[in-house]
Amino acid sequence: VGSYLTRNLGQGELIPVSAISASLHGENLQQIPLGISKSDLPMNLQVGDLVDLYSLPTKDPKAITSLITPKVRVAGIDSQSQNIGGVIDLLLSVDSKVVTLITDAIQMGRIVVVRNEI
């Protein structure tokens, strides 16, 4: 009661936490896929978790680590990529204003995902 869906649901689909908003109009959200190194993720990350994204530049030795965006919702985790290789594929729901910040950070180095428990 008092919440709104941020996307269409299929018949019989359970309502995921990532599809619920307190606002009728909500933010202008977009989903962005990212391949993140296992060592740059919290263990036991789950769909629906809120995370902060940090940029760790590796191409410019003078650049400093910075927060890209706080409180991003994890919309999906590729379970197959969890079991193989060193990269886990995530789908994140982000404000459309930060998509280019994230893609720019990817070009500059690594992205680290930090669980936001607040």
Salt bridges, closest charged atoms under 4 A:
GLU13 OE2 - ARG7 NH2 2.80
ASP40 OD1 - ARG110 NH2 2.72
ASP49 OD2 - ARG115 NE 3.48
